[in-house]
């Protein structure tokens, strides 16, 4: 599991997905997944959520502030294809925002 800012590797994602030791097909490796490496996925980092009525939404203008359900410093949710897979922290990389994964969610729930 990738904790404390460690780099996420294929072995972390596939944990538990490969056959058990006593399985005759246990010789499989990450190379067996080569066929899926080029499949695009949608990754979202959600800072927080807010609920509002359409009338409130229509009143928003430039510079409006929407209060989210998260506090400063609280972990953000990371979704892959709308499935929660990890939590992390926002980081700055040169002049861009990024996300450091701090926790991998096993058996992610729908968000």
Secondary structure, DSSP 8 states (H G I E B T S, - for coil): ---TT----HHHHTTTTS--TTSTTTT--GGGGGGGTT----EEEE-------HHHHHH--TT-----SS-TT--EEEEETTEEEEEEEEEEETTEEEEEEEEE-TT--B-
